[in-house]
Amino acid sequence: MLEKYDSHHDFPEYYDRIHGLKRSNRYFARLFEAYHEITSEVRRVG
């Protein structure tokens, strides 16, 4: 079984920066959402 794995796990030192970019940059927010969807799917089938 795969453990929960997200960007905060990958990049804990950038938590605040990621949060700010998600709020201020639509392109980044879409990329972040795609990343989240893909990692969720990998956990689901893994």
Buried (B, 14 or more C-beta within 10 A) or exposed (E): EEEEEEBEEEEEEEEEEBEEBBEEEEEBEEEBEEEEEEBEEEBEEE
